[in-house]
């Protein structure tokens, strides 16, 4: 504030010394300060200009002019007079602060940093300067410097919990969880009864897999309030991780529950937040949320959680129904639209999946996840041209962003498959080649390209190299092993073909094409009985496959 500045002892004494010989200047200065107090800065500037004519380079007058010009919005003039005040009074901290704040406000952070550093050389324990300098370092991305500045401030104010938490956030940003946790521990030590900080500390210990420490923190909270459901559930999760499952179960069972929807929703939300750490939390949350599926007035939050849990439990039909109800209430979540469309897709409701993506893309045009799902669904509905249009939109967005090479390569590979199915081999090959440029070593692109070349009987050595690279990346993937075996088959390397596809079937014996390929290889080796057995097993899984019936009838 201006009054505080001008009534500070050093500035006032300096003003008295320099104006004693001029009653007129002193009187004008007092009148100017009065106008400042009355917020008539225009009149104050007029008076201060007259004072400055009588007392040139007077620091107090220069600083007052800076403040009044600032109040009038005259940034350039304010900066000029503030700099002049510092120039002509090197030992007045308030003048430095005024200049540094003006430099900060006019987007001159480096100049402001230099001014604060000069001030701190003059008054090293100036906490306001240290605080503002630290924030400037943060603003300019100089996080290490910010930490050094805040450390100086912390030495002057060691129990400043807000400062400790600020330093915690910077360490976290720098990827230094050890020091971030150290700052959080220190903050908790300064305010040991703050529940929110204790919860954060316990969760930080949990994230660092320091389960005994996490349990100790949550024990404190439960000891204070046995009805603190959140603390009880976090403690139970820590105990589970420590192998104390019986005690964890006792704690969970001891939670007081009611039949009220509010209580069930609250407990379900707490469990939902623990799913990554507690494998039983999903089932418990699902149990609590199930009644909301039949409640026409169910809270939207409950429906979102229930739909997500049903989706991950592979109950896709119910997941789609619940998620669409939630989206009717709150359609602002593109990720939930994508999950709803995927639920329809995996449930075999392909037209509903297409319709859901169409609606969602009206709300959220350009969402890659929605365009990808739309492409898959249109392809499944045997509408490949439309599928390619959706994929091309997604691919264009990914090419511009450049930050999801794996997804980009996968979509290009799928585009290659669709072009191949349409007999457009040049376009298919081009899509695969770009996929492997975008995502070198992308196993899915390598596998699919290799399989298509094998089916065509073209570039079999290239196909073999790609199939081998895919299997090297994922040695137990049944589909990649099948492709490798099929390329060997096309190369007439039958023993290697049989070995690869036998491994594929061992990894997944419920996929009919693997068994069919195995039968084909056995037949080529003259192992007719084994070929017949493999084809029969494939037909059991795919009873409408006429090709298999023809193979069996010929044996």
LINGIUR-V507965 format. One record per run of one state. SS is the DSSP state (a for helix, b for strand, c for the rest). FROM is the first residue (numbers start at 1). TO is the last residue. If there is no record, write none. Layout:
ss = (SS,SS)
from = (FROM,FROM)
to = (TO,TO)
This chain:
ss = (c,a,c,a,c,a,c,a,c,a,c,a,c,a,c,a,c,a,c,a,c,a,c,a,c,a,c,a,c,a,c,a,c,a,c,a,c,a,c,a,c,a,c,a,c,a,c,a,c,a,c,a,c,a,c,a,c,a,c,a,c,a,c,a,c,a,c)
from = (1,2,7,9,20,23,38,41,55,59,73,75,88,93,106,109,123,127,140,143,157,161,174,177,191,195,208,211,225,229,242,245,254,261,273,281,295,300,313,316,330,334,347,350,364,368,381,384,402,405,422,425,439,443,457,460,474,478,491,494,508,512,525,528,542,546,554)
to = (1,6,8,19,22,37,40,54,58,72,74,87,92,105,108,122,126,139,142,156,160,173,176,190,194,207,210,224,228,241,244,253,260,272,280,294,299,312,315,329,333,346,349,363,367,380,383,401,404,421,424,438,442,456,459,473,477,490,493,507,511,524,527,541,545,553,555)
